[in-house]
Protein backbone atom coordinates (compact mmCIF):
# COMPACT_ATOMS: atom_id res chain seq x y z
CA UNK A 1 0.00 0.00 0.00
CA UNK A 2 2.73 2.45 0.98
CA UNK A 3 4.63 1.55 -2.16
CA UNK A 4 1.51 2.39 -4.17
CA UNK A 5 1.10 5.74 -2.38
CA UNK A 6 4.77 6.64 -2.94
CA UNK A 7 4.42 5.81 -6.64
CA UNK A 8 1.40 8.14 -6.91
CA UNK A 9 3.24 10.96 -5.10
CA UNK A 10 6.26 10.60 -7.38
CA UNK A 11 3.99 10.70 -10.42
CA UNK A 12 2.22 13.84 -9.17
CA UNK A 13 5.57 15.52 -8.50
CA UNK A 14 6.77 14.72 -12.02
CA UNK A 15 3.55 16.12 -13.50
CA UNK A 16 3.94 19.31 -11.44
CA UNK A 17 7.56 19.70 -12.54
CA UNK A 18 6.59 19.19 -16.16
CA UNK A 19 3.75 21.69 -15.81
CA UNK A 20 6.10 24.25 -14.27
CA UNK A 21 8.80 23.87 -16.91
CA UNK A 22 9.70 27.12 -18.65
CA UNK A 23 9.05 27.49 -22.39
CA UNK A 24 12.12 27.51 -24.61
CA UNK A 25 13.68 30.71 -25.92
CA UNK A 26 12.38 30.03 -29.44
CA UNK A 27 8.87 29.43 -28.08
CA UNK A 28 8.99 32.76 -26.25
CA UNK A 29 10.32 34.56 -29.33
CA UNK A 30 7.51 32.96 -31.33
CA UNK A 31 4.93 34.37 -28.90
CA UNK A 32 6.54 37.80 -29.16
CA UNK A 33 6.50 37.61 -32.96
CA UNK A 34 2.82 36.61 -32.93
CA UNK A 35 1.97 39.80 -31.04
CA UNK A 36 4.08 41.95 -33.38
CA UNK A 37 2.41 40.36 -36.41
CA UNK A 38 -0.90 41.74 -35.18
CA UNK A 39 0.56 45.25 -35.39
CA UNK A 40 1.17 45.39 -39.13
CA UNK A 41 -0.92 48.47 -39.87
CA UNK A 42 -1.20 51.48 -37.60
CA UNK A 43 -0.71 55.17 -36.95
CA UNK A 44 1.12 56.05 -33.75
CA UNK A 45 1.87 59.45 -32.24
CA UNK A 46 4.42 59.76 -29.49
CA UNK A 47 6.67 62.10 -27.53
CA UNK A 48 10.33 61.54 -26.76
CA UNK A 49 12.41 63.56 -24.31
CA UNK A 50 16.07 63.00 -23.61
CA UNK A 51 19.14 64.26 -21.78
CA UNK A 52 22.29 63.79 -23.83
CA UNK A 53 26.00 64.20 -23.30
CA UNK A 54 28.76 63.90 -25.85
CA UNK A 55 32.28 64.73 -26.91
CA UNK A 56 32.77 66.25 -30.34
CA UNK A 57 34.02 63.81 -32.97
CA UNK A 58 34.92 66.73 -35.26
CA UNK A 59 37.36 68.18 -32.74
CA UNK A 60 35.81 71.63 -33.06
CA UNK A 61 34.50 71.49 -29.50
CA UNK A 62 36.23 69.65 -26.65
CA UNK A 63 32.85 68.63 -25.22
CA UNK A 64 29.23 69.48 -25.97
CA UNK A 65 28.07 68.62 -22.48
CA UNK A 66 24.56 67.80 -21.37
CA UNK A 67 21.69 69.07 -23.44
CA UNK A 68 17.99 68.42 -23.16
CA UNK A 69 16.10 67.65 -26.35
CA UNK A 70 12.76 66.24 -27.31
CA UNK A 71 10.18 65.97 -30.00
CA UNK A 72 6.68 65.12 -31.14
CA UNK A 73 6.55 62.31 -33.68
CA UNK A 74 4.12 60.42 -35.87
CA UNK A 75 4.76 57.07 -37.53
CA UNK A 76 2.49 55.46 -40.14
CA UNK A 77 2.95 51.86 -41.26
CA UNK A 78 0.97 49.29 -43.26
CA UNK A 79 3.45 46.41 -43.34
CA UNK A 80 5.25 47.77 -46.42
CA UNK A 81 4.92 51.53 -46.65
CA UNK A 82 6.00 53.86 -43.87
CA UNK A 83 6.12 57.55 -43.09
CA UNK A 84 7.72 59.28 -40.12
CA UNK A 85 7.13 62.92 -39.15
CA UNK A 86 9.44 64.62 -36.64
CA UNK A 87 9.03 67.94 -34.83
CA UNK A 88 12.20 68.37 -32.76
CA UNK A 89 13.03 70.93 -30.09
CA UNK A 90 15.79 71.62 -27.58
CA UNK A 91 19.43 70.90 -28.36
CA UNK A 92 18.59 68.96 -31.54
CA UNK A 93 21.44 66.68 -32.56
CA UNK A 94 23.42 67.96 -29.54
CA UNK A 95 23.53 71.43 -31.10
CA UNK A 96 24.65 74.13 -28.62
CA UNK A 97 21.78 76.25 -29.94
CA UNK A 98 18.44 75.69 -28.18
CA UNK A 99 15.33 75.38 -30.39
CA UNK A 100 12.09 76.40 -28.62
CA UNK A 101 9.10 74.04 -28.74
CA UNK A 102 6.97 76.54 -30.68
CA UNK A 103 9.64 76.67 -33.42
CA UNK A 104 10.42 72.96 -33.56
CA UNK A 105 12.57 71.76 -36.45
CA UNK A 106 10.56 69.64 -38.85
CA UNK A 107 11.61 66.59 -40.86
CA UNK A 108 9.74 63.83 -42.65
CA UNK A 109 10.77 60.59 -44.32
CA UNK A 110 8.46 58.61 -46.58
CA UNK A 111 8.82 55.20 -48.21
CA UNK A 112 5.77 54.69 -50.45
CA UNK A 113 6.86 51.22 -51.59
CA UNK A 114 8.81 52.50 -54.58
CA UNK A 115 10.23 55.93 -53.80
CA UNK A 116 11.98 57.41 -50.77
CA UNK A 117 11.34 61.07 -49.90
CA UNK A 118 13.30 62.95 -47.29
CA UNK A 119 12.12 66.43 -46.43
CA UNK A 120 13.80 68.75 -43.96
CA UNK A 121 12.79 72.19 -42.80
CA UNK A 122 13.33 74.52 -39.88
CA UNK A 123 9.91 75.26 -38.45
CA UNK A 124 6.40 73.86 -38.80
CA UNK A 125 4.20 76.96 -38.65
CA UNK A 126 2.79 79.69 -40.88
CA UNK A 127 6.20 81.18 -41.75
CA UNK A 128 7.70 77.84 -42.80
CA UNK A 129 10.80 78.89 -44.82
CA UNK A 130 11.22 78.01 -48.49
CA UNK A 131 14.87 77.22 -47.75
CA UNK A 132 13.91 73.67 -46.76
CA UNK A 133 15.14 70.85 -48.99
CA UNK A 134 13.78 67.61 -50.37
CA UNK A 135 15.66 64.49 -51.49
CA UNK A 136 13.90 62.02 -53.80
CA UNK A 137 15.20 58.55 -54.60
CA UNK A 138 13.31 56.06 -56.74
CA UNK A 139 13.98 52.39 -56.00
CA UNK A 140 11.55 50.76 -58.42
CA UNK A 141 14.31 48.40 -59.63
CA UNK A 142 15.62 47.62 -56.14
CA UNK A 143 12.80 47.64 -53.62
CA UNK A 144 14.87 45.93 -50.92
CA UNK A 145 17.48 48.69 -51.06
CA UNK A 146 14.70 51.23 -50.71
CA UNK A 147 13.47 49.61 -47.52
CA UNK A 148 16.95 49.85 -46.02
CA UNK A 149 16.99 53.63 -46.39
CA UNK A 150 14.33 54.00 -43.73
CA UNK A 151 15.76 54.35 -40.24
CA UNK A 152 14.01 52.79 -37.23
CA UNK A 153 15.40 55.36 -34.80
CA UNK A 154 13.31 55.87 -31.66
CA UNK A 155 11.22 52.79 -32.47
CA UNK A 156 12.55 50.83 -29.50
CA UNK A 157 9.01 49.95 -28.43
CA UNK A 158 8.71 48.04 -31.71
CA UNK A 159 11.80 45.97 -30.92
CA UNK A 160 14.34 47.92 -32.97
CA UNK A 161 17.11 48.70 -30.49
CA UNK A 162 19.83 51.32 -30.74
CA UNK A 163 22.51 50.19 -33.21
CA UNK A 164 20.29 47.56 -34.90
CA UNK A 165 18.37 47.68 -38.17
CA UNK A 166 16.87 44.24 -37.52
CA UNK A 167 14.14 43.59 -34.99
CA UNK A 168 15.44 41.91 -31.87
CA UNK A 169 13.47 38.64 -32.30
CA UNK A 170 15.02 38.21 -35.75
CA UNK A 171 18.51 38.78 -34.31
CA UNK A 172 18.00 36.29 -31.48
CA UNK A 173 16.71 33.56 -33.79
CA UNK A 174 20.22 33.44 -35.27
CA UNK A 175 21.98 33.58 -31.89
CA UNK A 176 25.20 31.68 -31.28
CA UNK A 177 23.90 30.69 -27.85
CA UNK A 178 20.50 31.34 -26.28
CA UNK A 179 18.80 30.17 -23.08
CA UNK A 180 15.98 30.91 -20.64
CA UNK A 181 16.77 31.37 -16.96
CA UNK A 182 15.30 28.74 -14.65
CA UNK A 183 13.62 31.31 -12.43
CA UNK A 184 11.17 33.96 -13.55
CA UNK A 185 11.60 37.53 -12.36
CA UNK A 186 8.79 39.76 -11.09
CA UNK A 187 8.46 43.09 -12.86
CA UNK A 188 5.44 44.99 -11.65
CA UNK A 189 2.63 42.47 -11.21
CA UNK A 190 4.02 40.04 -13.83
CA UNK A 191 6.34 37.06 -13.51
CA UNK A 192 8.58 37.44 -16.55
CA UNK A 193 10.75 34.94 -18.40
CA UNK A 194 14.35 36.05 -18.90
CA UNK A 195 16.23 35.23 -22.12
CA UNK A 196 20.03 35.46 -22.39
CA UNK A 197 21.62 35.38 -25.84
CA UNK A 198 24.99 35.87 -27.49
CA UNK A 199 24.68 36.95 -31.12
CA UNK A 200 26.72 38.49 -33.93
CA UNK A 201 25.15 41.79 -32.88
CA UNK A 202 26.21 41.51 -29.23
CA UNK A 203 24.86 40.15 -25.95
CA UNK A 204 21.14 40.53 -25.19
CA UNK A 205 18.99 40.01 -22.12
CA UNK A 206 15.22 40.23 -22.58
CA UNK A 207 12.44 40.08 -20.00
CA UNK A 208 9.31 38.63 -21.65
CA UNK A 209 5.96 39.47 -20.03
CA UNK A 210 3.37 36.67 -20.57
CA UNK A 211 0.64 38.79 -18.93
CA UNK A 212 0.97 41.44 -21.65
CA UNK A 213 1.11 39.56 -24.93
CA UNK A 214 4.64 38.23 -24.40
CA UNK A 215 5.94 41.72 -25.08
CA UNK A 216 9.39 42.85 -23.92
CA UNK A 217 9.06 44.62 -20.58
CA UNK A 218 12.78 45.13 -20.03
CA UNK A 219 15.88 44.77 -22.22
CA UNK A 220 19.65 45.18 -22.14
CA UNK A 221 21.89 44.94 -25.23
CA UNK A 222 25.68 45.25 -25.13
CA UNK A 223 28.04 45.52 -28.11
CA UNK A 224 31.83 45.32 -28.06
CA UNK A 225 34.65 44.76 -30.51
CA UNK A 226 33.64 42.53 -33.43
CA UNK A 227 29.89 42.92 -32.89
CA UNK A 228 27.66 44.14 -35.69
CA UNK A 229 26.47 47.72 -35.36
CA UNK A 230 24.30 49.77 -37.72
CA UNK A 231 27.48 51.20 -39.28
CA UNK A 232 29.43 47.95 -39.47
CA UNK A 233 31.64 46.00 -37.06
CA UNK A 234 32.78 47.69 -33.86
CA UNK A 235 36.55 47.95 -33.73
CA UNK A 236 39.20 48.44 -31.08
CA UNK A 237 37.84 49.64 -27.75
CA UNK A 238 34.53 50.79 -29.20
CA UNK A 239 31.40 49.66 -27.37
CA UNK A 240 27.68 50.39 -27.24
CA UNK A 241 24.89 49.87 -24.73
CA UNK A 242 21.11 49.98 -24.95
CA UNK A 243 18.60 49.43 -22.17
CA UNK A 244 14.84 49.76 -21.76
CA UNK A 245 12.75 49.55 -18.58
CA UNK A 246 9.56 50.76 -16.90
CA UNK A 247 7.45 49.71 -19.87
CA UNK A 248 3.73 50.42 -19.61
CA UNK A 249 1.19 48.52 -21.75
CA UNK A 250 -2.33 49.17 -23.03
CA UNK A 251 -4.76 46.75 -24.67
CA UNK A 252 -5.96 48.10 -28.03
CA UNK A 253 -8.51 46.13 -30.05
CA UNK A 254 -7.57 42.99 -28.14
CA UNK A 255 -3.80 43.40 -28.61
CA UNK A 256 -1.35 44.39 -25.88
CA UNK A 257 0.70 47.37 -27.07
CA UNK A 258 3.69 48.97 -25.27
CA UNK A 259 2.88 52.65 -24.71
CA UNK A 260 5.64 54.09 -22.57
CA UNK A 261 9.22 53.32 -21.50
CA UNK A 262 12.50 54.70 -20.18
CA UNK A 263 15.50 54.13 -22.46
CA UNK A 264 19.26 54.57 -22.31
CA UNK A 265 21.71 54.53 -25.21
CA UNK A 266 25.46 55.07 -25.26
CA UNK A 267 28.40 54.58 -27.58
CA UNK A 268 32.11 54.93 -26.92
CA UNK A 269 34.62 55.08 -29.77
CA UNK A 270 38.16 53.69 -29.73
CA UNK A 271 39.82 57.00 -28.80
CA UNK A 272 37.46 57.67 -25.91
CA UNK A 273 34.93 59.90 -27.63
CA UNK A 274 31.44 59.16 -26.46
CA UNK A 275 27.74 59.87 -26.86
CA UNK A 276 25.03 58.93 -24.39
CA UNK A 277 21.33 59.58 -24.08
CA UNK A 278 18.86 58.95 -21.28
CA UNK A 279 15.28 59.32 -22.50
CA UNK A 280 11.60 58.68 -22.07
CA UNK A 281 9.19 57.66 -24.83
CA UNK A 282 5.42 58.00 -24.45
CA UNK A 283 2.86 57.02 -27.09
CA UNK A 284 -0.02 59.49 -26.96
CA UNK A 285 -2.18 57.82 -29.63
CA UNK A 286 -2.21 54.40 -31.27
CA UNK A 287 -4.69 53.65 -34.09
CA UNK A 288 -4.71 50.02 -35.18
CA UNK A 289 -5.66 49.07 -38.76
CA UNK A 290 -6.66 52.53 -40.05
CA UNK A 291 -7.81 53.14 -43.65
CA UNK A 292 -4.46 54.47 -44.87
CA UNK A 293 -5.59 55.08 -48.45
CA UNK A 294 -8.60 57.12 -47.36
CA UNK A 295 -6.33 59.10 -45.02
CA UNK A 296 -3.59 59.57 -47.62
CA UNK A 297 -1.07 58.23 -45.13
CA UNK A 298 1.71 57.63 -47.64
CA UNK A 299 1.56 60.74 -49.82
CA UNK A 300 4.28 63.43 -49.80
CA UNK A 301 1.57 65.96 -48.96
CA UNK A 302 3.53 67.68 -46.18
CA UNK A 303 6.14 69.10 -48.58
CA UNK A 304 5.45 72.81 -48.94
CA UNK A 305 5.41 74.59 -52.29
CA UNK A 306 8.73 76.36 -52.82
CA UNK A 307 10.86 73.77 -51.06
CA UNK A 308 14.18 73.25 -52.84
CA UNK A 309 14.86 69.85 -54.43
CA UNK A 310 18.35 68.85 -53.35
CA UNK A 311 18.69 65.69 -55.45
CA UNK A 312 16.70 63.19 -57.52
CA UNK A 313 17.99 59.60 -57.74
CA UNK A 314 21.39 60.77 -56.53
CA UNK A 315 21.66 63.50 -59.19
CA UNK A 316 22.19 66.98 -57.73
CA UNK A 317 19.56 69.41 -58.98
CA UNK A 318 19.83 73.19 -59.29
CA UNK A 319 16.85 75.47 -59.46
CA UNK A 320 14.38 72.62 -58.95
CA UNK A 321 11.58 73.23 -56.46
CA UNK A 322 8.46 71.49 -55.20
CA UNK A 323 5.22 72.79 -56.70
CA UNK A 324 1.66 71.40 -56.69
CA UNK A 325 2.61 67.96 -55.40
CA UNK A 326 5.83 67.37 -57.35
CA UNK A 327 9.18 68.75 -58.52
CA UNK A 328 9.48 71.40 -61.24
CA UNK A 329 12.59 72.72 -63.02
CA UNK A 330 13.77 76.34 -63.35
CA UNK A 331 11.17 76.97 -66.07
CA UNK A 332 8.34 75.64 -63.94
CA UNK A 333 7.95 72.48 -66.03
CA UNK A 334 6.95 69.34 -64.16
CA UNK A 335 9.73 66.77 -63.68
CA UNK A 336 9.07 63.03 -63.76
CA UNK A 337 11.38 62.02 -60.92
CA UNK A 338 10.95 58.32 -61.77
CA UNK A 339 12.58 58.84 -65.16
CA UNK A 340 15.71 60.58 -63.83
CA UNK A 341 18.56 58.13 -64.21
CA UNK A 342 20.56 57.53 -61.02
CA UNK A 343 24.17 58.58 -60.93
CA UNK A 344 26.55 55.62 -61.41
C-alpha positions as CSV (number, residue, x, y, z in Angstrom):
1,X,0.0,0.0,0.0
2,X,2.7,2.4,1.0
3,X,4.6,1.6,-2.2
4,X,1.5,2.4,-4.2
5,X,1.1,5.7,-2.4
6,X,4.8,6.6,-2.9
7,X,4.4,5.8,-6.6
8,X,1.4,8.1,-6.9
9,X,3.2,11.0,-5.1
10,X,6.3,10.6,-7.4
11,X,4.0,10.7,-10.4
12,X,2.2,13.8,-9.2
13,X,5.6,15.5,-8.5
14,X,6.8,14.7,-12.0
15,X,3.5,16.1,-13.5
16,X,3.9,19.3,-11.4
17,X,7.6,19.7,-12.5
18,X,6.6,19.2,-16.2
19,X,3.8,21.7,-15.8
20,X,6.1,24.3,-14.3
21,X,8.8,23.9,-16.9
22,X,9.7,27.1,-18.7
23,X,9.0,27.5,-22.4
24,X,12.1,27.5,-24.6
25,X,13.7,30.7,-25.9
26,X,12.4,30.0,-29.4
27,X,8.9,29.4,-28.1
28,X,9.0,32.8,-26.2
29,X,10.3,34.6,-29.3
30,X,7.5,33.0,-31.3
31,X,4.9,34.4,-28.9
32,X,6.5,37.8,-29.2
33,X,6.5,37.6,-33.0
34,X,2.8,36.6,-32.9
35,X,2.0,39.8,-31.0
36,X,4.1,42.0,-33.4
37,X,2.4,40.4,-36.4
38,X,-0.9,41.7,-35.2
39,X,0.6,45.2,-35.4
40,X,1.2,45.4,-39.1
41,X,-0.9,48.5,-39.9
42,X,-1.2,51.5,-37.6
43,X,-0.7,55.2,-36.9
44,X,1.1,56.1,-33.8
45,X,1.9,59.4,-32.2
46,X,4.4,59.8,-29.5
47,X,6.7,62.1,-27.5
48,X,10.3,61.5,-26.8
49,X,12.4,63.6,-24.3
50,X,16.1,63.0,-23.6
51,X,19.1,64.3,-21.8
52,X,22.3,63.8,-23.8
53,X,26.0,64.2,-23.3
54,X,28.8,63.9,-25.9
55,X,32.3,64.7,-26.9
56,X,32.8,66.2,-30.3
57,X,34.0,63.8,-33.0
58,X,34.9,66.7,-35.3
59,X,37.4,68.2,-32.7
60,X,35.8,71.6,-33.1
61,X,34.5,71.5,-29.5
62,X,36.2,69.7,-26.6
63,X,32.9,68.6,-25.2
64,X,29.2,69.5,-26.0
65,X,28.1,68.6,-22.5
66,X,24.6,67.8,-21.4
67,X,21.7,69.1,-23.4
68,X,18.0,68.4,-23.2
69,X,16.1,67.6,-26.4
70,X,12.8,66.2,-27.3
71,X,10.2,66.0,-30.0
72,X,6.7,65.1,-31.1
73,X,6.5,62.3,-33.7
74,X,4.1,60.4,-35.9
75,X,4.8,57.1,-37.5
76,X,2.5,55.5,-40.1
77,X,3.0,51.9,-41.3
78,X,1.0,49.3,-43.3
79,X,3.4,46.4,-43.3
80,X,5.3,47.8,-46.4
81,X,4.9,51.5,-46.7
82,X,6.0,53.9,-43.9
83,X,6.1,57.5,-43.1
84,X,7.7,59.3,-40.1
85,X,7.1,62.9,-39.1
86,X,9.4,64.6,-36.6
87,X,9.0,67.9,-34.8
88,X,12.2,68.4,-32.8
89,X,13.0,70.9,-30.1
90,X,15.8,71.6,-27.6
91,X,19.4,70.9,-28.4
92,X,18.6,69.0,-31.5
93,X,21.4,66.7,-32.6
94,X,23.4,68.0,-29.5
95,X,23.5,71.4,-31.1
96,X,24.6,74.1,-28.6
97,X,21.8,76.3,-29.9
98,X,18.4,75.7,-28.2
99,X,15.3,75.4,-30.4
100,X,12.1,76.4,-28.6
101,X,9.1,74.0,-28.7
102,X,7.0,76.5,-30.7
103,X,9.6,76.7,-33.4
104,X,10.4,73.0,-33.6
105,X,12.6,71.8,-36.4
106,X,10.6,69.6,-38.8
107,X,11.6,66.6,-40.9
108,X,9.7,63.8,-42.7
109,X,10.8,60.6,-44.3
110,X,8.5,58.6,-46.6
111,X,8.8,55.2,-48.2
112,X,5.8,54.7,-50.4
113,X,6.9,51.2,-51.6
114,X,8.8,52.5,-54.6
115,X,10.2,55.9,-53.8
116,X,12.0,57.4,-50.8
117,X,11.3,61.1,-49.9
118,X,13.3,62.9,-47.3
119,X,12.1,66.4,-46.4
120,X,13.8,68.8,-44.0
121,X,12.8,72.2,-42.8
122,X,13.3,74.5,-39.9
123,X,9.9,75.3,-38.5
124,X,6.4,73.9,-38.8
125,X,4.2,77.0,-38.6
126,X,2.8,79.7,-40.9
127,X,6.2,81.2,-41.8
128,X,7.7,77.8,-42.8
129,X,10.8,78.9,-44.8
130,X,11.2,78.0,-48.5
131,X,14.9,77.2,-47.8
132,X,13.9,73.7,-46.8
133,X,15.1,70.9,-49.0
134,X,13.8,67.6,-50.4
135,X,15.7,64.5,-51.5
136,X,13.9,62.0,-53.8
137,X,15.2,58.5,-54.6
138,X,13.3,56.1,-56.7
139,X,14.0,52.4,-56.0
140,X,11.5,50.8,-58.4
141,X,14.3,48.4,-59.6
142,X,15.6,47.6,-56.1
143,X,12.8,47.6,-53.6
144,X,14.9,45.9,-50.9
145,X,17.5,48.7,-51.1
146,X,14.7,51.2,-50.7
147,X,13.5,49.6,-47.5
148,X,16.9,49.9,-46.0
149,X,17.0,53.6,-46.4
150,X,14.3,54.0,-43.7
151,X,15.8,54.4,-40.2
152,X,14.0,52.8,-37.2
153,X,15.4,55.4,-34.8
154,X,13.3,55.9,-31.7
155,X,11.2,52.8,-32.5
156,X,12.5,50.8,-29.5
157,X,9.0,50.0,-28.4
158,X,8.7,48.0,-31.7
159,X,11.8,46.0,-30.9
160,X,14.3,47.9,-33.0
161,X,17.1,48.7,-30.5
162,X,19.8,51.3,-30.7
163,X,22.5,50.2,-33.2
164,X,20.3,47.6,-34.9
165,X,18.4,47.7,-38.2
166,X,16.9,44.2,-37.5
167,X,14.1,43.6,-35.0
168,X,15.4,41.9,-31.9
169,X,13.5,38.6,-32.3
170,X,15.0,38.2,-35.8
171,X,18.5,38.8,-34.3
172,X,18.0,36.3,-31.5
173,X,16.7,33.6,-33.8
174,X,20.2,33.4,-35.3
175,X,22.0,33.6,-31.9
176,X,25.2,31.7,-31.3
177,X,23.9,30.7,-27.8
178,X,20.5,31.3,-26.3
179,X,18.8,30.2,-23.1
180,X,16.0,30.9,-20.6
181,X,16.8,31.4,-17.0
182,X,15.3,28.7,-14.6
183,X,13.6,31.3,-12.4
184,X,11.2,34.0,-13.6
185,X,11.6,37.5,-12.4
186,X,8.8,39.8,-11.1
187,X,8.5,43.1,-12.9
188,X,5.4,45.0,-11.6
189,X,2.6,42.5,-11.2
190,X,4.0,40.0,-13.8
191,X,6.3,37.1,-13.5
192,X,8.6,37.4,-16.5
193,X,10.7,34.9,-18.4
194,X,14.4,36.0,-18.9
195,X,16.2,35.2,-22.1
196,X,20.0,35.5,-22.4
197,X,21.6,35.4,-25.8
198,X,25.0,35.9,-27.5
199,X,24.7,37.0,-31.1
200,X,26.7,38.5,-33.9
201,X,25.1,41.8,-32.9
202,X,26.2,41.5,-29.2
203,X,24.9,40.2,-25.9
204,X,21.1,40.5,-25.2
205,X,19.0,40.0,-22.1
206,X,15.2,40.2,-22.6
207,X,12.4,40.1,-20.0
208,X,9.3,38.6,-21.7
209,X,6.0,39.5,-20.0
210,X,3.4,36.7,-20.6
211,X,0.6,38.8,-18.9
212,X,1.0,41.4,-21.6
213,X,1.1,39.6,-24.9
214,X,4.6,38.2,-24.4
215,X,5.9,41.7,-25.1
216,X,9.4,42.8,-23.9
217,X,9.1,44.6,-20.6
218,X,12.8,45.1,-20.0
219,X,15.9,44.8,-22.2
220,X,19.7,45.2,-22.1
221,X,21.9,44.9,-25.2
222,X,25.7,45.3,-25.1
223,X,28.0,45.5,-28.1
224,X,31.8,45.3,-28.1
225,X,34.7,44.8,-30.5
226,X,33.6,42.5,-33.4
227,X,29.9,42.9,-32.9
228,X,27.7,44.1,-35.7
229,X,26.5,47.7,-35.4
230,X,24.3,49.8,-37.7
231,X,27.5,51.2,-39.3
232,X,29.4,48.0,-39.5
233,X,31.6,46.0,-37.1
234,X,32.8,47.7,-33.9
235,X,36.6,47.9,-33.7
236,X,39.2,48.4,-31.1
237,X,37.8,49.6,-27.7
238,X,34.5,50.8,-29.2
239,X,31.4,49.7,-27.4
240,X,27.7,50.4,-27.2
241,X,24.9,49.9,-24.7
242,X,21.1,50.0,-24.9
243,X,18.6,49.4,-22.2
244,X,14.8,49.8,-21.8
245,X,12.8,49.6,-18.6
246,X,9.6,50.8,-16.9
247,X,7.5,49.7,-19.9
248,X,3.7,50.4,-19.6
249,X,1.2,48.5,-21.8
250,X,-2.3,49.2,-23.0
251,X,-4.8,46.7,-24.7
252,X,-6.0,48.1,-28.0
253,X,-8.5,46.1,-30.0
254,X,-7.6,43.0,-28.1
255,X,-3.8,43.4,-28.6
256,X,-1.4,44.4,-25.9
257,X,0.7,47.4,-27.1
258,X,3.7,49.0,-25.3
259,X,2.9,52.7,-24.7
260,X,5.6,54.1,-22.6
261,X,9.2,53.3,-21.5
262,X,12.5,54.7,-20.2
263,X,15.5,54.1,-22.5
264,X,19.3,54.6,-22.3
265,X,21.7,54.5,-25.2
266,X,25.5,55.1,-25.3
267,X,28.4,54.6,-27.6
268,X,32.1,54.9,-26.9
269,X,34.6,55.1,-29.8
270,X,38.2,53.7,-29.7
271,X,39.8,57.0,-28.8
272,X,37.5,57.7,-25.9
273,X,34.9,59.9,-27.6
274,X,31.4,59.2,-26.5
275,X,27.7,59.9,-26.9
276,X,25.0,58.9,-24.4
277,X,21.3,59.6,-24.1
278,X,18.9,59.0,-21.3
279,X,15.3,59.3,-22.5
280,X,11.6,58.7,-22.1
281,X,9.2,57.7,-24.8
282,X,5.4,58.0,-24.5
283,X,2.9,57.0,-27.1
284,X,0.0,59.5,-27.0
285,X,-2.2,57.8,-29.6
286,X,-2.2,54.4,-31.3
287,X,-4.7,53.7,-34.1
288,X,-4.7,50.0,-35.2
289,X,-5.7,49.1,-38.8
290,X,-6.7,52.5,-40.1
291,X,-7.8,53.1,-43.7
292,X,-4.5,54.5,-44.9
293,X,-5.6,55.1,-48.4
294,X,-8.6,57.1,-47.4
295,X,-6.3,59.1,-45.0
296,X,-3.6,59.6,-47.6
297,X,-1.1,58.2,-45.1
298,X,1.7,57.6,-47.6
299,X,1.6,60.7,-49.8
300,X,4.3,63.4,-49.8
301,X,1.6,66.0,-49.0
302,X,3.5,67.7,-46.2
303,X,6.1,69.1,-48.6
304,X,5.4,72.8,-48.9
305,X,5.4,74.6,-52.3
306,X,8.7,76.4,-52.8
307,X,10.9,73.8,-51.1
308,X,14.2,73.3,-52.8
309,X,14.9,69.9,-54.4
310,X,18.3,68.9,-53.3
311,X,18.7,65.7,-55.5
312,X,16.7,63.2,-57.5
313,X,18.0,59.6,-57.7
314,X,21.4,60.8,-56.5
315,X,21.7,63.5,-59.2
316,X,22.2,67.0,-57.7
317,X,19.6,69.4,-59.0
318,X,19.8,73.2,-59.3
319,X,16.9,75.5,-59.5
320,X,14.4,72.6,-58.9
321,X,11.6,73.2,-56.5
322,X,8.5,71.5,-55.2
323,X,5.2,72.8,-56.7
324,X,1.7,71.4,-56.7
325,X,2.6,68.0,-55.4
326,X,5.8,67.4,-57.3
327,X,9.2,68.8,-58.5
328,X,9.5,71.4,-61.2
329,X,12.6,72.7,-63.0
330,X,13.8,76.3,-63.4
331,X,11.2,77.0,-66.1
332,X,8.3,75.6,-63.9
333,X,8.0,72.5,-66.0
334,X,7.0,69.3,-64.2
335,X,9.7,66.8,-63.7
336,X,9.1,63.0,-63.8
337,X,11.4,62.0,-60.9
338,X,11.0,58.3,-61.8
339,X,12.6,58.8,-65.2
340,X,15.7,60.6,-63.8
341,X,18.6,58.1,-64.2
342,X,20.6,57.5,-61.0
343,X,24.2,58.6,-60.9
344,X,26.5,55.6,-61.4
